C-alpha cells in the first residue's frame, strides 16, 4: 500500500508497475495459505469478511488503490487515452495472485522467480496501456 500511495513521477510507469508486482507477488505468496483456510470453513470466512468490512478494508482495497494510481497516470498523460485503469489493475494483481496460487499448489518449479516475474508482467501490461 505504501508503494501505491507514493507519487513516483520521477520514474517510469513500467518501473512502478514492476515494483507493485513484486510487492503484490510476495504478499500473495504469504496470504494464499491463510485465504485457503478461510475458504475451507464458511462460518470462518463469513466472520472474517464481516470483520474486515467493519474496519473498512479487504482485498479490494489494494485493487482500488492501484486503480487510483493508474487513473492519476492517465490524467498525467502517461497512459494511452483509452486505457482502462480498473482493468489494468485487475490484470496486474490477478497475475500476481495466480502466481502465488501456482507456487503453493504446484510448487516453485512451475513459477518464474519473483525477480523475473514482476518486471515481465509489468512490461507486458505497460505495452498494452502506454
N, CA, C and O atoms as a printed pandas DataFrame, in Angstrom:
     atom_number atom_name residue_name chain_id  residue_number  x_coord  y_coord  z_coord
0              1         N          UNK        A               1    0.830   -1.188    0.000
1              2        CA          UNK        A               1    0.000    0.000    0.000
2              3         C          UNK        A               1    0.877    1.255    0.000
3              4         O          UNK        A               1    0.533    2.260   -0.623
4              5         N          UNK        A               2    1.992    1.191    0.690
5              6        CA          UNK        A               2    2.896    2.340    0.701
6              7         C          UNK        A               2    3.394    2.627   -0.705
7              8         O          UNK        A               2    3.469    3.783   -1.121
8              9         N          UNK        A               3    3.732    1.579   -1.430
9             10        CA          UNK        A               3    4.218    1.739   -2.805
10            11         C          UNK        A               3    3.145    2.373   -3.684
11            12         O          UNK        A               3    3.468    3.169   -4.565
12            13         N          UNK        A               4    1.889    2.038   -3.465
13            14        CA          UNK        A               4    0.807    2.577   -4.277
14            15         C          UNK        A               4    0.529    4.038   -3.964
15            16         O          UNK        A               4    0.133    4.799   -4.847
16            17         N          UNK        A               5    0.734    4.434   -2.719
17            18        CA          UNK        A               5    0.420    5.799   -2.310
18            19         C          UNK        A               5    1.519    6.802   -2.653
19            20         O          UNK        A               5    1.268    8.007   -2.689
20            21         N          UNK        A               6    2.715    6.323   -2.902
21            22        CA          UNK        A               6    3.812    7.247   -3.235
22            23         C          UNK        A               6    3.616    7.824   -4.629
23            24         O          UNK        A               6    3.111    7.156   -5.531
24            25         N          UNK        A               7    4.023    9.065   -4.782
25            26        CA          UNK        A               7    3.997    9.693   -6.099
26            27         C          UNK        A               7    5.363    9.460   -6.739
27            28         O          UNK        A               7    6.375    9.981   -6.271
28            29         N          UNK        A               8    5.380    8.683   -7.797
29            30        CA          UNK        A               8    6.634    8.309   -8.448
30            31         C          UNK        A               8    6.755    8.942   -9.829
31            32         O          UNK        A               8    7.114    8.270  -10.797
32            33         N          UNK        A               9    6.458   10.215   -9.917
33            34        CA          UNK        A               9    6.524   10.884  -11.214
34            35         C          UNK        A               9    7.929   10.851  -11.804
35            36         O          UNK        A               9    8.094   10.964  -13.019
36            37         N          UNK        A              10    8.951   10.695  -10.948
37            38        CA          UNK        A              10   10.329   10.704  -11.434
38            39         C          UNK        A              10   10.744    9.386  -12.074
39            40         O          UNK        A              10   11.754    9.344  -12.776
40            41         N          UNK        A              11   10.009    8.327  -11.859
41            42        CA          UNK        A              11   10.382    7.068  -12.504
42            43         C          UNK        A              11    9.295    6.655  -13.477
43            44         O          UNK        A              11    8.181    7.177  -13.444
44            45         N          UNK        A              12    9.631    5.717  -14.336
45            46        CA          UNK        A              12    8.686    5.315  -15.375
46            47         C          UNK        A              12    7.518    4.543  -14.772
47            48         O          UNK        A              12    7.628    3.931  -13.710
48            49         N          UNK        A              13    6.406    4.592  -15.481
49            50        CA          UNK        A              13    5.227    3.835  -15.059
50            51         C          UNK        A              13    5.575    2.348  -15.012
51            52         O          UNK        A              13    5.179    1.642  -14.085
52            53         N          UNK        A              14    6.312    1.880  -16.009
53            54        CA          UNK        A              14    6.684    0.463  -16.044
54            55         C          UNK        A              14    7.484    0.073  -14.801
55            56         O          UNK        A              14    7.248   -0.989  -14.226
56            57         N          UNK        A              15    8.420    0.912  -14.384
57            58        CA          UNK        A              15    9.193    0.621  -13.175
58            59         C          UNK        A              15    8.283    0.570  -11.947
59            60         O          UNK        A              15    8.447   -0.285  -11.076
60            61         N          UNK        A              16    7.335    1.484  -11.889
61            62        CA          UNK        A              16    6.374    1.478  -10.785
62            63         C          UNK        A              16    5.516    0.225  -10.778
63            64         O          UNK        A              16    5.263   -0.355   -9.722
64            65         N          UNK        A              17    5.066   -0.193  -11.960
65            66        CA          UNK        A              17    4.263   -1.415  -12.054
66            67         C          UNK        A              17    5.073   -2.633  -11.635
67            68         O          UNK        A              17    4.545   -3.534  -10.983
68            69         N          UNK        A              18    6.347   -2.670  -12.002
69            70        CA          UNK        A              18    7.204   -3.793  -11.611
70            71         C          UNK        A              18    7.370   -3.850  -10.093
71            72         O          UNK        A              18    7.334   -4.930   -9.504
72            73         N          UNK        A              19    7.551   -2.695   -9.463
73            74        CA          UNK        A              19    7.683   -2.659   -8.005
74            75         C          UNK        A              19    6.396   -3.134   -7.337
75            76         O          UNK        A              19    6.438   -3.888   -6.364
76            77         N          UNK        A              20    5.263   -2.697   -7.854
77            78        CA          UNK        A              20    3.977   -3.127   -7.299
78            79         C          UNK        A              20    3.791   -4.625   -7.511
79            80         O          UNK        A              20    3.340   -5.323   -6.602
80            81         N          UNK        A              21    4.129   -5.128   -8.688
81            82        CA          UNK        A              21    4.001   -6.564   -8.962
82            83         C          UNK        A              21    4.886   -7.379   -8.025
83            84         O          UNK        A              21    4.488   -8.450   -7.566
84            85         N          UNK        A              22    6.062   -6.885   -7.748
85            86        CA          UNK        A              22    6.959   -7.595   -6.825
86            87         C          UNK        A              22    6.345   -7.646   -5.431
87            88         O          UNK        A              22    6.274   -8.712   -4.819
88            89         N          UNK        A              23    5.901   -6.489   -4.928
89            90        CA          UNK        A              23    5.295   -6.443   -3.587
90            91         C          UNK        A              23    4.039   -7.317   -3.523
91            92         O          UNK        A              23    3.854   -8.079   -2.574
92            93         N          UNK        A              24    3.185   -7.202   -4.531
93            94        CA          UNK        A              24    1.945   -7.980   -4.541
94            95         C          UNK        A              24    2.234   -9.470   -4.614
95            96         O          UNK        A              24    1.573  -10.256   -3.935
96            97         N          UNK        A              25    3.199   -9.874   -5.417
97            98        CA          UNK        A              25    3.552  -11.292   -5.534
98            99         C          UNK        A              25    4.024  -11.856   -4.199
99           100         O          UNK        A              25    3.628  -12.952   -3.804
100          101         N          UNK        A              26    4.864  -11.105   -3.515
101          102        CA          UNK        A              26    5.366  -11.557   -2.212
102          103         C          UNK        A              26    4.244  -11.592   -1.173
103          104         O          UNK        A              26    4.164  -12.523   -0.372
104          105         N          UNK        A              27    3.377  -10.573   -1.188
105          106        CA          UNK        A              27    2.253  -10.544   -0.259
106          107         C          UNK        A              27    1.312  -11.725   -0.514
107          108         O          UNK        A              27    0.946  -12.441    0.418
108          109         N          UNK        A              28    0.926  -11.924   -1.765
109          110        CA          UNK        A              28    0.006  -13.015   -2.072
110          111         C          UNK        A              28    0.621  -14.377   -1.771
111          112         O          UNK        A              28   -0.091  -15.299   -1.372
112          113         N          UNK        A              29    1.923  -14.516   -1.953
113          114        CA          UNK        A              29    2.575  -15.789   -1.614
114          115         C          UNK        A              29    2.404  -16.097   -0.133
115          116         O          UNK        A              29    2.250  -17.258    0.247
116          117         N          UNK        A              30    2.429  -15.071    0.699
117          118        CA          UNK        A              30    2.198  -15.265    2.130
118          119         C          UNK        A              30    0.721  -15.430    2.459
119          120         O          UNK        A              30    0.369  -16.178    3.371
120          121         N          UNK        A              31   -0.152  -14.736    1.720
121          122        CA          UNK        A              31   -1.571  -14.685    2.064
122          123         C          UNK        A              31   -2.397  -15.868    1.551
123          124         O          UNK        A              31   -3.415  -16.213    2.152
124          125         N          UNK        A              32   -1.975  -16.488    0.456
125          126        CA          UNK        A              32   -2.788  -17.565   -0.132
126          127         C          UNK        A              32   -3.073  -18.706    0.852
127          128         O          UNK        A              32   -4.220  -19.148    0.929
128          129         N          UNK        A              33   -2.097  -19.199    1.600
129          130        CA          UNK        A              33   -2.427  -20.278    2.545
130          131         C          UNK        A              33   -3.470  -19.857    3.587
131          132         O          UNK        A              33   -4.352  -20.641    3.940
132          133         N          UNK        A              34   -3.364  -18.619    4.075
133          134        CA          UNK        A              34   -4.350  -18.141    5.039
134          135         C          UNK        A              34   -5.730  -18.034    4.387
135          136         O          UNK        A              34   -6.734  -18.432    4.979
136          137         N          UNK        A              35   -5.772  -17.505    3.189
137          138        CA          UNK        A              35   -7.046  -17.371    2.489
138          139         C          UNK        A              35   -7.672  -18.734    2.231
139          140         O          UNK        A              35   -8.885  -18.899    2.353
140          141         N          UNK        A              36   -6.851  -19.702    1.878
141          142        CA          UNK        A              36   -7.375  -21.051    1.628
142          143         C          UNK        A              36   -8.041  -21.609    2.879
143          144         O          UNK        A              36   -9.084  -22.256    2.787
144          145         N          UNK        A              37   -7.452  -21.366    4.040
145          146        CA          UNK        A              37   -8.057  -21.875    5.273
146          147         C          UNK        A              37   -9.387  -21.172    5.548
147          148         O          UNK        A              37  -10.312  -21.787    6.079
148          149         N          UNK        A              38   -9.490  -19.890    5.190
149          150        CA          UNK        A              38  -10.758  -19.180    5.371
150          151         C          UNK        A              38  -11.851  -19.784    4.485
151          152         O          UNK        A              38  -12.987  -19.957    4.927
152          153         N          UNK        A              39  -11.512  -20.100    3.254
153          154        CA          UNK        A              39  -12.497  -20.646    2.327
154          155         C          UNK        A              39  -12.894  -22.078    2.685
155          156         O          UNK        A              39  -13.948  -22.556    2.266
156          157         N          UNK        A              40  -12.064  -22.749    3.447
157          158        CA          UNK        A              40  -12.373  -24.123    3.849
158          159         C          UNK        A              40  -13.479  -24.175    4.904
159          160         O          UNK        A              40  -14.129  -25.206    5.075
160          161         N          UNK        A              41  -13.687  -23.087    5.594
161          162        CA          UNK        A              41  -14.698  -23.050    6.651
162          163         C          UNK        A              41  -15.621  -21.846    6.427
163          164         O          UNK        A              41  -15.259  -20.720    6.770
164          165         N          UNK        A              42  -16.806  -22.073    5.854
165          166        CA          UNK        A              42  -17.704  -20.960    5.506
166          167         C          UNK        A              42  -18.017  -20.018    6.672
167          168         O          UNK        A              42  -18.084  -18.804    6.478
168          169         N          UNK        A              43  -18.209  -20.555    7.870
169          170        CA          UNK        A              43  -18.526  -19.688    9.008
170          171         C          UNK        A              43  -17.340  -18.779    9.338
171          172         O          UNK        A              43  -17.526  -17.608    9.669
172          173         N          UNK        A              44  -16.132  -19.315    9.248
173          174        CA          UNK        A              44  -14.932  -18.522    9.493
174          175         C          UNK        A              44  -14.783  -17.433    8.429
175          176         O          UNK        A              44  -14.434  -16.296    8.747
176          177         N          UNK        A              45  -15.046  -17.781    7.173
177          178        CA          UNK        A              45  -14.972  -16.797    6.089
178          179         C          UNK        A              45  -15.978  -15.670    6.322
179          180         O          UNK        A              45  -15.653  -14.497    6.137
180          181         N          UNK        A              46  -17.180  -16.018    6.721
181          182        CA          UNK        A              46  -18.207  -15.011    6.993
182          183         C          UNK        A              46  -17.773  -14.078    8.114
183          184         O          UNK        A              46  -17.898  -12.860    7.990
184          185         N          UNK        A              47  -17.263  -14.641    9.209
185          186        CA          UNK        A              47  -16.796  -13.807   10.321
186          187         C          UNK        A              47  -15.641  -12.910    9.889
187          188         O          UNK        A              47  -15.582  -11.738   10.260
188          189         N          UNK        A              48  -14.728  -13.467    9.104
189          190        CA          UNK        A              48  -13.598  -12.680    8.635
190          191         C          UNK        A              48  -14.073  -11.547    7.725
191          192         O          UNK        A              48  -13.638  -10.405    7.878
192          193         N          UNK        A              49  -14.945  -11.852    6.796
193          194        CA          UNK        A              49  -15.485  -10.849    5.872
194          195         C          UNK        A              49  -16.172   -9.732    6.653
195          196         O          UNK        A              49  -15.958   -8.552    6.374
196          197         N          UNK        A              50  -16.990  -10.102    7.619
197          198        CA          UNK        A              50  -17.680   -9.095    8.434
198          199         C          UNK        A              50  -16.684   -8.236    9.202
199          200         O          UNK        A              50  -16.871   -7.026    9.332
200          201         N          UNK        A              51  -15.630   -8.858    9.709
201          202        CA          UNK        A              51  -14.616   -8.120   10.466
202          203         C          UNK        A              51  -13.873   -7.112    9.619
203          204         O          UNK        A              51  -13.676   -5.974   10.044
204          205         N          UNK        A              52  -13.457   -7.507    8.426
205          206        CA          UNK        A              52  -12.723   -6.564    7.572
206          207         C          UNK        A              52  -13.655   -5.480    7.037
207          208         O          UNK        A              52  -13.230   -4.340    6.848
208          209         N          UNK        A              53  -14.914   -5.821    6.792
209          210        CA          UNK        A              53  -15.857   -4.793    6.348
210          211         C          UNK        A              53  -16.104   -3.784    7.459
211          212         O          UNK        A              53  -16.253   -2.590    7.200
212          213         N          UNK        A              54  -16.148   -4.261    8.677
213          214        CA          UNK        A              54  -16.378   -3.383    9.826
214          215         C          UNK        A              54  -15.269   -2.340    9.967
215          216         O          UNK        A              54  -15.536   -1.208   10.371
216          217         N          UNK        A              55  -14.051   -2.702    9.646
217          218        CA          UNK        A              55  -12.952   -1.742    9.760
218          219         C          UNK        A              55  -12.642   -1.062    8.418
219          220         O          UNK        A              55  -11.680   -0.304    8.302
220          221         N          UNK        A              56  -13.472   -1.347    7.413
221          222        CA          UNK        A              56  -13.350   -0.655    6.129
222          223         C          UNK        A              56  -12.193   -1.103    5.265
223          224         O          UNK        A              56  -11.586   -0.294    4.565
224          225         N          UNK        A              57  -11.886   -2.378    5.309
225          226        CA          UNK        A              57  -10.779   -2.874    4.493
226          227         C          UNK        A              57  -11.188   -4.181    3.819
227          228         O          UNK        A              57  -12.343   -4.599    3.898
228          229         N          UNK        A              58  -10.257   -4.799    3.177
229          230        CA          UNK        A              58  -10.500   -6.054    2.464
230          231         C          UNK        A              58   -9.584   -6.129    1.262
231          232         O          UNK        A              58   -8.869   -5.171    0.966
232          233         N          UNK        A              59   -9.596   -7.251    0.569
233          234        CA          UNK        A              59   -8.665   -7.427   -0.553
234          235         C          UNK        A              59   -8.893   -6.448   -1.696
235          236         O          UNK        A              59   -7.973   -6.185   -2.471
236          237         N          UNK        A              60  -10.080   -5.911   -1.814
237          238        CA          UNK        A              60  -10.368   -4.950   -2.885
238          239         C          UNK        A              60   -9.652   -3.619   -2.696
239          240         O          UNK        A              60   -9.510   -2.858   -3.654
240          241         N          UNK        A              61   -9.201   -3.324   -1.486
241          242        CA          UNK        A              61   -8.564   -2.047   -1.198
242          243         C          UNK        A              61   -7.286   -1.865   -2.030
243          244         O          UNK        A              61   -7.005   -0.767   -2.512
244          245         N          UNK        A              62   -6.527   -2.932   -2.192
245          246        CA          UNK        A              62   -5.299   -2.847   -2.994
246          247         C          UNK        A              62   -5.648   -2.601   -4.455
247          248         O          UNK        A              62   -5.020   -1.772   -5.114
248          249         N          UNK        A              63   -6.644   -3.315   -4.961
249          250        CA          UNK        A              63   -7.065   -3.089   -6.349
250          251         C          UNK        A              63   -7.536   -1.651   -6.554
251          252         O          UNK        A              63   -7.205   -1.018   -7.556
252          253         N          UNK        A              64   -8.307   -1.145   -5.600
253          254        CA          UNK        A              64   -8.803    0.221   -5.704
254          255         C          UNK        A              64   -7.659    1.236   -5.657
255          256         O          UNK        A              64   -7.682    2.233   -6.380
256          257         N          UNK        A              65   -6.666    0.984   -4.812
257          258        CA          UNK        A              65   -5.514    1.889   -4.712
258          259         C          UNK        A              65   -4.712    1.881   -6.014
259          260         O          UNK        A              65   -4.283    2.934   -6.486
260          261         N          UNK        A              66   -4.510    0.706   -6.588
261          262        CA          UNK        A              66   -3.783    0.631   -7.856
262          263         C          UNK        A              66   -4.591    1.287   -8.971
263          264         O          UNK        A              66   -4.022    1.967   -9.825
264          265         N          UNK        A              67   -5.890    1.095   -8.975
265          266        CA          UNK        A              67   -6.744    1.765   -9.958
266          267         C          UNK        A              67   -6.589    3.278   -9.837
267          268         O          UNK        A              67   -6.470    3.973  -10.845
268          269         N          UNK        A              68   -6.590    3.782   -8.621
269          270        CA          UNK        A              68   -6.408    5.213   -8.405
270          271         C          UNK        A              68   -5.064    5.699   -8.904
271          272         O          UNK        A              68   -4.964    6.758   -9.525
272          273         N          UNK        A              69   -4.039    4.924   -8.632
273          274        CA          UNK        A              69   -2.703    5.309   -9.106
274          275         C          UNK        A              69   -2.669    5.359  -10.631
275          276         O          UNK        A              69   -2.113    6.290  -11.213
276          277         N          UNK        A              70   -3.261    4.359  -11.274
277          278        CA          UNK        A              70   -3.277    4.337  -12.735
278          279         C          UNK        A              70   -4.144    5.463  -13.302
279          280         O          UNK        A              70   -3.842    5.993  -14.371
280          281         N          UNK        A              71   -5.205    5.830  -12.606
281          282        CA          UNK        A              71   -6.013    6.980  -13.053
282          283         C          UNK        A              71   -5.188    8.265  -13.006
283          284         O          UNK        A              71   -5.290    9.104  -13.900
284          285         N          UNK        A              72   -4.372    8.418  -11.964
285          286        CA          UNK        A              72   -3.509    9.596  -11.883
286          287         C          UNK        A              72   -2.513    9.616  -13.042
287          288         O          UNK        A              72   -2.219   10.672  -13.603
288          289         N          UNK        A              73   -1.995    8.430  -13.396
289          290        CA          UNK        A              73   -1.070    8.347  -14.537
290          291         C          UNK        A              73   -1.797    8.684  -15.834
291          292         O          UNK        A              73   -1.226    9.318  -16.721
292          293         N          UNK        A              74   -3.045    8.265  -15.947
293          294        CA          UNK        A              74   -3.855    8.589  -17.119
294          295         C          UNK        A              74   -4.067   10.100  -17.206
295          296         O          UNK        A              74   -3.952   10.679  -18.287
296          297         N          UNK        A              75   -4.373   10.740  -16.083
297          298        CA          UNK        A              75   -4.575   12.185  -16.051
298          299         C          UNK        A              75   -3.287   12.945  -16.395
299          300         O          UNK        A              75   -3.347   14.039  -16.957
300          301         N          UNK        A              76   -2.139   12.378  -16.066
301          302        CA          UNK        A              76   -0.852   12.996  -16.399
302          303         C          UNK        A              76   -0.490   12.801  -17.871
303          304         O          UNK        A              76    0.478   13.380  -18.363
304          305         N          UNK        A              77   -1.271   11.985  -18.563
305          306        CA          UNK        A              77   -0.980   11.713  -19.964
306          307         C          UNK        A              77    0.070   10.639  -20.160
307          308         O          UNK        A              77    0.638   10.518  -21.245
308          309         N          UNK        A              78    0.334    9.857  -19.123
309          310        CA          UNK        A              78    1.365    8.823  -19.215
310          311         C          UNK        A              78    0.788    7.478  -19.668
311          312         O          UNK        A              78    1.541    6.535  -19.905
312          313         N          UNK        A              79   -0.544    7.381  -19.791
313          314        CA          UNK        A              79   -1.194    6.181  -20.327
314          315         C          UNK        A              79   -1.946    6.580  -21.590
315          316         O          UNK        A              79   -2.305    7.743  -21.772
316          317         N          UNK        A              80   -2.176    5.611  -22.451
317          318        CA          UNK        A              80   -2.946    5.917  -23.650
318          319         C          UNK        A              80   -4.366    6.312  -23.234
319          320         O          UNK        A              80   -4.873    5.808  -22.232
320          321         N          UNK        A              81   -5.000    7.187  -23.970
321          322        CA          UNK        A              81   -6.295    7.743  -23.557
322          323         C          UNK        A              81   -7.391    6.704  -23.344
323          324         O          UNK        A              81   -8.283    6.906  -22.520
324          325         N          UNK        A              82   -7.332    5.608  -24.070
325          326        CA          UNK        A              82   -8.383    4.592  -23.922
326          327         C          UNK        A              82   -8.009    3.494  -22.929
327          328         O          UNK        A              82   -8.708    2.485  -22.833
328          329         N          UNK        A              83   -6.912    3.680  -22.189
329          330        CA          UNK        A              83   -6.524    2.682  -21.182
330          331         C          UNK        A              83   -7.584    2.631  -20.082
331          332         O          UNK        A              83   -8.145    3.659  -19.703
332          333         N          UNK        A              84   -7.845    1.462  -19.589
333          334        CA          UNK        A              84   -8.825    1.262  -18.524
334          335         C          UNK        A              84   -8.068    0.961  -17.231
335          336         O          UNK        A              84   -7.614   -0.168  -17.044
336          337         N          UNK        A              85   -7.922    1.934  -16.337
337          338        CA          UNK        A              85   -7.151    1.724  -15.108
338          339         C          UNK        A              85   -7.660    0.572  -14.248
339          340         O          UNK        A              85   -6.865   -0.162  -13.661
340          341         N          UNK        A              86   -8.967    0.412  -14.172
341          342        CA          UNK        A              86   -9.517   -0.667  -13.346
342          343         C          UNK        A              86   -9.175   -2.038  -13.928
343          344         O          UNK        A              86   -8.790   -2.948  -13.194
344          345         N          UNK        A              87   -9.315   -2.182  -15.229
345          346        CA          UNK        A              87   -8.958   -3.445  -15.875
346          347         C          UNK        A              87   -7.466   -3.719  -15.754
347          348         O          UNK        A              87   -7.062   -4.855  -15.505
348          349         N          UNK        A              88   -6.642   -2.685  -15.929
349          350        CA          UNK        A              88   -5.191   -2.857  -15.818
350          351         C          UNK        A              88   -4.805   -3.292  -14.405
351          352         O          UNK        A              88   -3.950   -4.162  -14.237
352          353         N          UNK        A              89   -5.428   -2.695  -13.393
353          354        CA          UNK        A              89   -5.152   -3.088  -12.006
354          355         C          UNK        A              89   -5.541   -4.542  -11.770
355          356         O          UNK        A              89   -4.807   -5.291  -11.127
356          357         N          UNK        A              90   -6.698   -4.935  -12.291
357          358        CA          UNK        A              90   -7.148   -6.318  -12.128
358          359         C          UNK        A              90   -6.208   -7.298  -12.824
359          360         O          UNK        A              90   -5.932   -8.376  -12.299
360          361         N          UNK        A              91   -5.722   -6.926  -13.994
361          362        CA          UNK        A              91   -4.796   -7.797  -14.723
362          363         C          UNK        A              91   -3.491   -7.980  -13.960
363          364         O          UNK        A              91   -3.006   -9.103  -13.820
364          365         N          UNK        A              92   -2.924   -6.893  -13.469
365          366        CA          UNK        A              92   -1.653   -6.979  -12.752
366          367         C          UNK        A              92   -1.804   -7.783  -11.468
367          368         O          UNK        A              92   -1.045   -8.723  -11.233
368          369         N          UNK        A              93   -2.770   -7.425  -10.643
369          370        CA          UNK        A              93   -2.932   -8.114   -9.361
370          371         C          UNK        A              93   -3.419   -9.548   -9.552
371          372         O          UNK        A              93   -3.045  -10.438   -8.787
372          373         N          UNK        A              94   -4.238   -9.773  -10.555
373          374        CA          UNK        A              94   -4.686  -11.137  -10.839
374          375         C          UNK        A              94   -3.534  -12.042  -11.228
375          376         O          UNK        A              94   -3.485  -13.202  -10.820
376          377         N          UNK        A              95   -2.607  -11.517  -12.014
377          378        CA          UNK        A              95   -1.428  -12.302  -12.389
378          379         C          UNK        A              95   -0.575  -12.614  -11.165
379          380         O          UNK        A              95   -0.039  -13.716  -11.044
380          381         N          UNK        A              96   -0.448  -11.652  -10.263
381          382        CA          UNK        A              96    0.343  -11.868   -9.042
382          383         C          UNK        A              96   -0.330  -12.908   -8.146
383          384         O          UNK        A              96    0.340  -13.762   -7.565
384          385         N          UNK        A              97   -1.646  -12.831   -8.039
385          386        CA          UNK        A              97   -2.375  -13.806   -7.226
386          387         C          UNK        A              97   -2.266  -15.203   -7.845
387          388         O          UNK        A              97   -2.071  -16.191   -7.137
388          389         N          UNK        A              98   -2.393  -15.272   -9.163
389          390        CA          UNK        A              98   -2.290  -16.572   -9.828
390          391         C          UNK        A              98   -0.907  -17.178   -9.618
391          392         O          UNK        A              98   -0.789  -18.382   -9.395
392          393         N          UNK        A              99    0.133  -16.364   -9.686
393          394        CA          UNK        A              99    1.488  -16.858   -9.437
394          395         C          UNK        A              99    1.579  -17.467   -8.045
395          396         O          UNK        A              99    2.167  -18.534   -7.869
396          397         N          UNK        A             100    0.996  -16.788   -7.049
397          398        CA          UNK        A             100    1.020  -17.298   -5.674
398          399         C          UNK        A             100    0.247  -18.612   -5.562
399          400         O          UNK        A             100    0.681  -19.538   -4.876
400          401         N          UNK        A             101   -0.890  -18.686   -6.233
401          402        CA          UNK        A             101   -1.663  -19.934   -6.215
402          403         C          UNK        A             101   -0.855  -21.079   -6.808
403          404         O          UNK        A             101   -0.775  -22.155   -6.217
404          405         N          UNK        A             102   -0.255  -20.853   -7.974
405          406        CA          UNK        A             102    0.571  -21.891   -8.607
406          407         C          UNK        A             102    1.767  -22.254   -7.739
407          408         O          UNK        A             102    2.134  -23.425   -7.647
408          409         N          UNK        A             103    2.372  -21.265   -7.107
409          410        CA          UNK        A             103    3.514  -21.501   -6.228
410          411         C          UNK        A             103    3.155  -22.503   -5.136
411          412         O          UNK        A             103    3.916  -23.433   -4.866
412          413         N          UNK        A             104    2.003  -22.313   -4.513
413          414        CA          UNK        A             104    1.600  -23.198   -3.416
414          415         C          UNK        A             104    0.985  -24.505   -3.905
415          416         O          UNK        A             104    1.194  -25.556   -3.298
416          417         N          UNK        A             105    0.235  -24.447   -4.987
417          418        CA          UNK        A             105   -0.452  -25.644   -5.454
418          419         C          UNK        A             105    0.492  -26.599   -6.183
419          420         O          UNK        A             105    0.477  -27.805   -5.935
420          421         N          UNK        A             106    1.308  -26.057   -7.079
421          422        CA          UNK        A             106    2.149  -26.904   -7.928
422          423         C          UNK        A             106    3.622  -26.897   -7.549
423          424         O          UNK        A             106    4.371  -27.793   -7.941
424          425         N          UNK        A             107    4.039  -25.896   -6.792
425          426        CA          UNK        A             107    5.429  -25.833   -6.354
426          427         C          UNK        A             107    6.215  -24.760   -7.068
427          428         O          UNK        A             107    5.810  -24.296   -8.134
428          429         N          UNK        A             108    7.337  -24.360   -6.492
429          430        CA          UNK        A             108    8.116  -23.249   -7.036
430          431         C          UNK        A             108    8.702  -23.505   -8.419
431          432         O          UNK        A             108    9.039  -22.559   -9.131
432          433         N          UNK        A             109    8.827  -24.757   -8.804
433          434        CA          UNK        A             109    9.410  -25.053  -10.119
434          435         C          UNK        A             109    8.495  -24.667  -11.283
435          436         O          UNK        A             109    8.948  -24.638  -12.427
436          437         N          UNK        A             110    7.219  -24.369  -11.020
437          438        CA          UNK        A             110    6.294  -24.023  -12.105
438          439         C          UNK        A             110    6.075  -22.519  -12.246
439          440         O          UNK        A             110    5.325  -22.084  -13.120
440          441         N          UNK        A             111    6.715  -21.726  -11.402
441          442        CA          UNK        A             111    6.560  -20.272  -11.495
442          443         C          UNK        A             111    7.917  -19.612  -11.715
443          444         O          UNK        A             111    8.952  -20.127  -11.293
444          445         N          UNK        A             112    7.891  -18.471  -12.378
445          446        CA          UNK        A             112    9.109  -17.678  -12.521
446          447         C          UNK        A             112    9.489  -17.130  -11.147
447          448         O          UNK        A             112    8.608  -16.824  -10.345
448          449         N          UNK        A             113   10.759  -17.005  -10.869
449          450        CA          UNK        A             113   11.156  -16.287   -9.649
450          451         C          UNK        A             113   10.576  -14.872   -9.696
451          452         O          UNK        A             113   10.456  -14.276  -10.767
452          453         N          UNK        A             114   10.225  -14.352   -8.545
453          454        CA          UNK        A             114    9.579  -13.038   -8.494
454          455         C          UNK        A             114   10.433  -11.954   -9.140
455          456         O          UNK        A             114    9.894  -10.996   -9.694
456          457         N          UNK        A             115   11.755  -12.087   -9.080
457          458        CA          UNK        A             115   12.647  -11.094   -9.689
458          459         C          UNK        A             115   12.537  -11.079  -11.212
459          460         O          UNK        A             115   12.851  -10.068  -11.840
460          461         N          UNK        A             116   12.101  -12.176  -11.808
461          462        CA          UNK        A             116   11.855  -12.239  -13.250
462          463         C          UNK        A             116   10.388  -11.946  -13.569
463          464         O          UNK        A             116   10.076  -11.251  -14.536
464          465         N          UNK        A             117    9.504  -12.485  -12.746
465          466        CA          UNK        A             117    8.067  -12.358  -12.979
466          467         C          UNK        A             117    7.602  -10.906  -12.934
467          468         O          UNK        A             117    6.914  -10.444  -13.844
468          469         N          UNK        A             118    7.973  -10.190  -11.883
469          470        CA          UNK        A             118    7.457   -8.825  -11.684
470          471         C          UNK        A             118    7.774   -7.907  -12.859
471          472         O          UNK        A             118    6.864   -7.259  -13.375
472          473         N          UNK        A             119    9.030   -7.824  -13.306
473          474        CA          UNK        A             119    9.270   -6.941  -14.454
474          475         C          UNK        A             119    8.622   -7.451  -15.746
475          476         O          UNK        A             119    8.229   -6.651  -16.595
476          477         N          UNK        A             120    8.508   -8.768  -15.900
477          478        CA          UNK        A             120    7.897   -9.312  -17.118
478          479         C          UNK        A             120    6.413   -8.968  -17.187
479          480         O          UNK        A             120    5.925   -8.553  -18.239
480          481         N          UNK        A             121    5.698   -9.133  -16.093
481          482        CA          UNK        A             121    4.267   -8.833  -16.098
482          483         C          UNK        A             121    4.053   -7.323  -16.229
483          484         O          UNK        A             121    3.119   -6.887  -16.902
484          485         N          UNK        A             122    4.912   -6.525  -15.592
485          486        CA          UNK        A             122    4.808   -5.073  -15.719
486          487         C          UNK        A             122    5.077   -4.636  -17.159
487          488         O          UNK        A             122    4.353   -3.801  -17.700
488          489         N          UNK        A             123    6.093   -5.186  -17.765
489          490        CA          UNK        A             123    6.447   -4.847  -19.163
490          491         C          UNK        A             123    5.291   -5.187  -20.109
491          492         O          UNK        A             123    4.979   -4.417  -21.018
492          493         N          UNK        A             124    4.666   -6.329  -19.891
493          494        CA          UNK        A             124    3.578   -6.757  -20.751
494          495         C          UNK        A             124    2.342   -5.877  -20.577
495          496         O          UNK        A             124    1.703   -5.490  -21.555
496          497         N          UNK        A             125    2.012   -5.564  -19.317
497          498        CA          UNK        A             125    0.873   -4.669  -19.066
498          499         C          UNK        A             125    1.150   -3.275  -19.624
499          500         O          UNK        A             125    0.280   -2.654  -20.236
500          501         N          UNK        A             126    2.370   -2.795  -19.404
501          502        CA          UNK        A             126    2.744   -1.473  -19.893
502          503         C          UNK        A             126    2.623   -1.390  -21.407
503          504         O          UNK        A             126    2.192   -0.365  -21.935
504          505         N          UNK        A             127    2.991   -2.440  -22.107
505          506        CA          UNK        A             127    2.876   -2.458  -23.574
506          507         C          UNK        A             127    1.425   -2.256  -24.013
507          508         O          UNK        A             127    1.164   -1.708  -25.084
508          509         N          UNK        A             128    0.494   -2.698  -23.184
509          510        CA          UNK        A             128   -0.930   -2.575  -23.535
510          511         C          UNK        A             128   -1.521   -1.217  -23.200
511          512         O          UNK        A             128   -2.458   -0.772  -23.863
512          513         N          UNK        A             129   -0.988   -0.548  -22.179
513          514        CA          UNK        A             129   -1.653    0.686  -21.723
514          515         C          UNK        A             129   -0.852    1.963  -21.996
515          516         O          UNK        A             129   -1.352    3.059  -21.743
516          517         N          UNK        A             130    0.362    1.849  -22.501
517          518        CA          UNK        A             130    1.157    3.074  -22.724
518          519         C          UNK        A             130    0.712    3.822  -23.954
519          520         O          UNK        A             130    1.277    4.867  -24.278
